[in-house]
């Protein structure tokens, strides 16, 4: 049975709309439970070659953020892995990061498109997926 998926994603939430067979629509919302990623501006953290490198609190936060994103993306991929075609869209960096991960997992040929869109309601997301795959 044919299965296509549209996925709106940002770092906090993913809305997956699967269309199965002749148009049966299934929607799943996943939250990443991630706190906002705070980036600090400031001076350089570089050290002279003879000094040891220091792991800062910012480095630890960045590492935790990256690890959390990795787990989140893997969970999202587990729900869309069986799709024949995947449309990825969203407002920020997450869509591109997920695209790279899909390609790394051998699913790159299934990507039907990657688009930048603003915040959308669940109904708008479902309508966009229907428009892309059913019209």
ABEGO torsion letter per residue (X at the ends): XBBBBBBBBBAABBBBBBBBEAGBBBBBBBBAGBBBBBBBBEBBABBBAABBBBBBAAAAAAAAAAAAAAAAAAAAAAAAAABABBBBBEABAAAAAAAAAAAAAGAAAABAEBBBBBBBBAAAAAAAAAAAAAX
